[in-house]
Amino acid sequence: MFYFIGIKGTGMAALACMLHDLGHEVMGSDLQKHFFTEDPLRERGIVILSFDAKNIPDHSTVIIGNAFLEDFEEVKAARNNPTVTCFRYHEYLGELMKGYHSVCVAGSHGKTTTTGMLSCMLNHWMPTGYLIGDGTGKIHSDSENIVVEACEFRRHFLAYSPDYAIITNVEIDHVDYFTSEEDYSLAYEQFAENVKKALVVFGDDLKARSLDLKGKKCWYYGEGKENDVVAENIVETSTGMSFDVLIHNQLFGHFDLPFVGHHLLWNSLGVITVGYLMGLNAKQIEESLSLFTGAKRRFSVEVHGENIFVDDYAHHPTEVSVTVDTARKRFPDKKLVAIFKPHRASRVLYFAEQFASALRKADVVYLCDFTSIDDKQDGTDIDITYLSKMIEGSFILSEDDEGAKILAKEEPCVYLFMSSKDIYELAEKVKRFQNY
């Protein structure tokens, strides 16, 4: 029996689904409110309880979500039960990976989409389990490979020892924990030491390129000619992209992919490199990559009458900037209305100028306040007015019917709902106030 404390967390839900797929009995607890990650749990019949210290089953393995500190009631009950074996999420995932040929995707941005692309490609040609940071987790009884999104949060990815790893970029985040850019880079260098076969690194990112990889076999990818894997003859449109891939200056293949946004070119290159290292040819890679329809909550698009709703997980200023830029490219003639809900006050305090600059790219900006259990966990005590004062003409918005009515009046437009938290519920309210 596996019991998950915080089972609706993105990684937790994915891992719970995987353990269920492997034939284990799984249950867990979380808040009663609906999160998008719980749908695949309920489809599998996994029981979800409200938090209660009495929930912890004797003789079970308890997996503890990262948001729950040691003084949380269920955590204390599990730790104090001598019949229970406890793991933090990343600790158990590291143990699970040891039984498979593994590939990790790490990096400040693009982890989830790149993991999704990689999973789609490999699983098309060979049984592959995967854990994606959008709450998606699947595995087959005959899987030999496993693909895992590896988060640097509090150095948790050091629990993993993959055969291959992609590092998509290195830009400081989680500033409540990492003391400096040097400390942040050091974490990636420590992670690289655990990789057994080869690293695949975005070579156009200066921070990633400057990592001390201590002689590890490394394949750099990007557009710069100094990389091992290079994209050239790039053509991007509002519906897709095409490019040639050279490996060590030799043409590997031509790729036509249905992806919009330059960052997806970079993500694709990292995945293509892993495909090459695992023995796939260009046609096989193109065929399977073309089937990738996107990760949950990563520029998810829905047309509603004259309006377009985009739901995106963007919670770092670089991600916000990319989301707005992609919307401009994809919907060049539309008004862009940005709705941003931050996660962690320390992140907003540290990156305030960058957040403001990224959000100003939209035509209209609405900001929602902090509401998460861990937003001010480190003692940073600011509210959303701190950011709103830096964005002239921005509005602070409540996440209720009154806020939804205000947003509904912005139509026709592209609504960019951006947050790693549950902002998608506000989007559903807005649709109810529009007559379509």
C-alpha positions in Angstrom: 0.0 0.0 0.0 1.3 3.5 -1.0 -0.1 6.5 0.7 0.6 10.0 -0.8 0.5 13.1 1.4 -0.5 15.8 -1.1 -1.5 13.5 -3.9 -2.8 16.2 -6.2 0.7 17.8 -6.6 1.9 17.6 -10.2 4.8 15.2 -9.6 2.9 13.3 -6.8 -0.2 12.7 -9.0 2.1 11.4 -11.8 4.0 9.1 -9.5 0.8 7.8 -7.9 -0.6 6.9 -11.4 2.6 5.1 -12.3 2.6 3.0 -9.1 -1.1 2.1 -9.7 -0.2 1.1 -13.3 2.4 -1.2 -11.9 -0.3 -3.0 -9.9 0.1 -1.4 -6.4 -2.7 -0.3 -4.2 -2.5 3.5 -4.0 -4.4 6.2 -2.1 -3.7 9.6 -0.7 -4.9 12.9 0.7 -5.1 16.6 -0.3 -7.3 19.6 -0.2 -11.0 19.1 -1.2 -10.9 21.8 -4.0 -10.6 20.5 -7.5 -7.1 20.5 -9.2 -6.6 19.4 -12.8 -4.1 16.8 -11.7 -6.7 14.7 -9.9 -8.7 13.7 -13.0 -6.3 10.8 -14.0 -6.3 9.7 -10.3 -10.0 9.4 -10.2 -10.1 7.7 -13.6 -8.0 5.0 -12.0 -10.2 4.8 -9.0 -7.5 6.0 -6.6 -9.1 7.1 -3.3 -8.4 10.8 -2.3 -9.1 11.7 1.3 -9.1 15.0 3.2 -6.1 15.6 5.4 -6.3 13.8 8.7 -3.6 12.3 10.9 -5.8 9.2 11.3 -5.6 8.5 7.6 -2.0 7.0 7.6 -2.3 3.2 7.1 -0.2 0.9 9.1 2.4 -1.1 7.2 2.3 1.3 4.3 4.9 3.3 2.3 4.1 7.0 2.7 5.3 9.4 0.1 5.4 13.0 1.3 4.8 16.0 -1.1 7.4 18.8 -1.1 4.9 21.5 0.1 4.4 19.7 3.4 6.9 20.4 6.2 7.8 18.0 9.0 5.3 19.7 11.4 2.3 18.9 9.1 -0.2 16.6 10.9 -0.1 13.7 8.5 3.7 13.9 8.1 4.2 13.7 11.9 1.7 10.8 12.1 3.6 8.9 9.4 7.1 9.6 10.9 5.9 8.5 14.3 4.4 5.2 13.1 7.0 2.4 13.4 5.2 0.3 10.8 5.4 2.9 8.1 8.3 3.6 5.7 8.5 7.3 4.7 10.0 8.8 1.6 10.0 12.3 0.2 8.7 12.4 -3.4 12.1 12.8 -5.0 13.6 10.1 -2.7 11.2 7.5 -3.8 11.3 8.5 -7.5 15.1 8.1 -7.4 14.7 4.5 -6.1 12.1 3.7 -8.7 14.3 4.9 -11.5 17.1 2.4 -10.6 15.1 -0.4 -12.2 15.0 1.2 -15.7 17.2 2.7 -18.4 16.5 6.3 -17.5 16.5 9.8 -19.1 16.1 13.0 -17.0 15.1 16.4 -18.2 16.5 19.2 -16.0 16.6 23.0 -16.5 15.1 26.3 -15.4 12.6 26.4 -18.2 11.1 24.0 -20.7 11.4 20.9 -18.6 7.8 19.8 -18.8 7.4 20.3 -22.5 10.7 18.7 -23.3 9.9 15.7 -21.1 6.5 15.4 -22.9 8.2 15.5 -26.3 10.8 13.0 -25.3 8.2 10.7 -23.8 6.1 10.9 -27.0 9.1 10.1 -29.2 10.5 7.2 -27.2 7.1 5.6 -26.3 6.2 5.5 -30.0 9.1 3.1 -30.7 9.7 1.3 -27.4 7.7 0.8 -24.2 8.6 3.7 -22.0 7.4 4.9 -18.7 7.2 8.6 -18.1 6.7 11.2 -15.3 5.9 14.7 -16.5 5.6 17.8 -14.4 2.1 18.4 -15.7 0.7 15.6 -13.6 1.0 12.9 -16.3 2.5 9.6 -15.3 2.3 6.3 -17.1 4.3 3.1 -17.2 4.0 -0.3 -18.8 4.7 -3.6 -17.1 7.2 -4.3 -19.9 8.8 -0.8 -19.9 12.6 -0.8 -20.0 13.0 3.0 -20.3 11.7 5.7 -18.0 11.7 9.5 -18.7 11.5 11.8 -15.7 11.2 15.5 -15.3 13.9 16.4 -12.8 13.4 19.6 -10.8 16.3 21.4 -9.2 14.0 22.6 -6.3 16.1 22.3 -3.1 18.6 20.1 -5.1 16.0 17.3 -5.2 17.3 16.2 -8.6 20.5 14.9 -6.9 18.4 11.9 -5.9 18.5 10.7 -9.5 21.3 8.9 -11.4 20.0 8.7 -15.0 21.7 7.2 -18.0 21.1 10.3 -20.0 20.1 13.8 -19.0 19.0 16.9 -20.9 19.8 20.4 -19.4 17.6 22.9 -21.2 19.1 26.0 -19.7 20.4 27.4 -16.4 18.8 30.6 -15.1 18.5 31.1 -11.3 15.1 30.3 -9.7 13.9 29.1 -6.3 15.6 32.1 -4.7 14.2 31.2 -1.3 16.8 28.3 -1.3 19.7 29.1 -3.7 22.0 31.7 -2.3 23.5 32.9 -5.6 23.8 32.2 -9.3 27.0 30.3 -8.5 25.2 28.1 -6.0 22.4 27.5 -8.6 25.0 26.5 -11.2 26.8 24.3 -8.7 23.6 22.3 -8.2 23.5 21.4 -11.9 27.2 20.5 -11.9 26.4 18.1 -8.9 23.5 16.7 -10.9 25.7 16.2 -13.9 28.1 14.1 -11.9 25.3 11.5 -11.4 24.7 11.0 -15.1 26.1 7.7 -16.3 26.3 7.8 -20.1 26.0 11.3 -21.6 24.7 14.8 -21.0 22.7 16.7 -23.6 23.1 20.5 -23.0 21.6 23.6 -24.7 24.9 25.1 -25.8 23.5 28.5 -26.8 22.7 29.2 -23.1 25.8 30.8 -21.7 25.2 29.6 -18.1 24.6 26.0 -19.3 27.7 26.2 -21.6 29.9 27.4 -18.7 29.0 24.5 -16.3 32.0 22.5 -15.2 31.0 19.0 -16.3 34.3 17.4 -15.1 35.0 15.5 -18.3 31.6 14.0 -18.6 30.6 13.0 -22.2 28.5 16.0 -23.4 26.5 16.7 -26.5 25.8 20.4 -27.0 22.8 21.5 -29.1 21.6 24.8 -30.5 21.9 27.2 -33.4 25.5 28.2 -32.8 28.0 26.5 -35.1 30.1 25.4 -32.1 27.5 22.9 -31.0 27.6 19.2 -31.7 24.0 19.2 -32.9 22.9 22.3 -34.9 19.7 23.5 -36.4 20.0 25.6 -39.6 17.7 26.7 -42.5 15.1 27.4 -39.9 11.6 28.5 -41.2 8.9 29.5 -38.6 5.3 30.3 -39.3 2.1 30.7 -37.3 1.4 27.0 -37.7 4.7 25.2 -37.5 8.4 25.1 -38.2 11.0 23.4 -40.4 14.7 23.1 -40.1 17.7 20.9 -40.9 19.7 19.2 -38.2 23.5 18.7 -38.5 25.4 16.4 -36.2 29.1 17.1 -36.2 28.7 19.1 -39.4 27.0 16.2 -41.2 23.3 16.4 -42.3 21.3 14.2 -40.0 17.9 15.0 -41.4 15.2 17.6 -42.3 12.3 18.1 -39.8 8.9 19.6 -40.4 7.1 19.9 -37.0 3.8 21.4 -36.0 5.2 23.6 -33.2 5.0 27.4 -32.8 7.5 29.3 -30.8 11.2 29.5 -31.0 11.7 27.8 -27.6 10.0 24.7 -29.0 12.8 24.5 -31.7 15.3 24.4 -28.8 13.3 21.8 -26.9 13.0 19.7 -30.1 16.8 19.8 -30.7 17.5 18.4 -27.2 15.0 15.5 -27.8 16.4 14.8 -31.3 19.8 14.5 -29.8 18.6 11.9 -27.3 16.8 10.1 -30.1 20.0 9.9 -32.1 22.0 8.7 -29.0 19.4 5.9 -28.5 19.6 4.7 -32.1 16.6 6.3 -33.8 16.9 7.8 -37.3 15.7 11.2 -38.4 12.5 9.9 -40.0 11.6 7.9 -36.9 12.2 11.0 -34.7 10.2 13.3 -37.0 7.3 10.9 -37.2 7.0 10.5 -33.4 7.7 14.1 -32.5 5.0 15.2 -34.9 2.5 13.4 -32.7 3.2 15.5 -29.7 0.2 17.8 -28.9 1.7 19.7 -26.0 1.9 19.3 -22.2 -1.0 20.2 -19.9 -1.1 23.8 -19.0 1.7 24.7 -21.4 0.3 27.2 -23.9 -3.0 25.2 -24.0 -5.3 26.9 -26.4 -9.1 27.0 -26.5 -11.2 29.0 -28.8 -14.4 30.4 -27.2 -16.5 32.5 -29.7 -14.4 35.4 -30.8 -11.9 34.9 -27.9 -8.9 32.7 -27.5 -8.0 31.3 -24.0 -4.4 30.3 -23.4 -3.6 28.5 -20.2 0.1 28.4 -19.3 2.2 27.4 -16.3 4.5 30.4 -16.6 5.7 31.4 -13.2 9.2 32.9 -13.9 9.7 36.1 -15.8 11.5 34.4 -18.7 8.6 32.0 -19.1 6.1 34.9 -19.0 8.0 36.7 -21.7 8.1 33.6 -23.9 4.4 33.0 -23.5 3.5 36.6 -24.5 6.0 36.4 -27.4 4.5 33.1 -28.6 1.0 34.6 -28.5 2.1 37.6 -30.6 3.6 35.2 -33.2 0.6 32.9 -33.2 -2.2 35.5 -33.0 -0.6 38.7 -34.5 -3.8 40.7 -35.0 -5.3 40.0 -31.6 -5.4 42.1 -28.4 -3.4 40.3 -25.7 -4.8 40.4 -22.1 -2.3 39.0 -19.6 -3.7 37.6 -16.3 -0.8 36.6 -14.0 -1.0 34.9 -10.6 2.5 34.5 -8.9 3.8 31.6 -6.9 6.2 32.4 -4.0 6.6 36.0 -2.7 10.4 35.6 -2.7 10.4 34.9 -6.5 8.3 38.1 -7.1 10.6 40.2 -4.8 13.8 38.9 -6.5 12.5 39.2 -10.1 10.1 42.1 -9.8 11.7 44.2 -12.6 11.9 41.3 -14.9 8.3 40.3 -14.3 7.2 43.9 -14.9 9.1 44.0 -18.2 7.7 40.7 -19.4 4.1 41.6 -18.6 4.3 45.0 -20.2 4.6 43.2 -23.6 0.9 42.4 -23.3 -1.8 45.1 -24.2 -3.6 44.8 -20.9 -2.3 43.4 -17.6 -4.3 41.9 -14.7 -2.6 40.6 -11.5 -4.0 38.2 -8.9 -2.7 38.0 -5.3 -0.8 35.1 -3.6 -3.1 32.3 -2.2 -0.9 29.2 -2.0 0.1 27.4 1.2 3.8 28.0 0.5 3.7 31.5 -1.0 5.2 33.1 2.1 6.8 30.1 3.7 10.2 31.7 3.8 9.0 34.8 5.5 8.9 37.1 2.5 5.8 39.3 3.2 4.7 41.3 0.2 1.4 41.3 -1.7 0.6 41.8 -5.3 0.6 45.6 -5.0 4.4 45.4 -4.9 4.4 44.2 -8.6 1.4 46.2 -9.8 3.1 49.5 -8.9 5.8 48.7 -11.4 3.4 48.1 -14.3 1.6 51.3 -15.2 -2.0 50.8 -16.1 -2.2 47.3 -14.6 -5.2 46.1 -12.5 -5.4 43.9 -9.4 -8.1 41.3 -10.0 -10.1 39.1 -7.6 -10.5 35.5 -8.6 -14.3 35.5 -8.2 -17.4 36.3 -10.3 -16.7 40.0 -10.1 -13.2 39.5 -11.4 -14.5 37.3 -14.2 -17.1 39.9 -15.2 -14.3 42.5 -15.6 -12.2 40.2 -17.8 -15.2 39.2 -19.9 -15.6 42.8 -20.9 -12.1 42.8 -22.6 -13.4 40.6 -25.5 -12.6 40.0 -28.3 -9.1 39.2 -27.3 -6.5 36.5 -26.4 -6.6 35.8 -22.7 -3.2 34.7 -21.4 -3.8 33.0 -18.0 -0.3 32.5 -16.5 0.4 30.8 -13.2 1.8 27.6 -11.8 -1.2 27.6 -9.5 -5.0 27.2 -10.1 -5.7 30.3 -12.2 -7.5 28.1 -14.8 -10.5 28.2 -12.5 -10.9 31.9 -13.1 -10.8 31.3 -16.9 -13.8 29.0 -16.6 -15.7 31.7 -14.8 -14.9 34.2 -17.5 -16.4 31.9 -20.2 -19.7 31.7 -18.3 -20.1 35.5 -18.6 -19.6 35.4 -22.4 -22.5 34.6 -24.7 -21.2 31.8 -26.8 
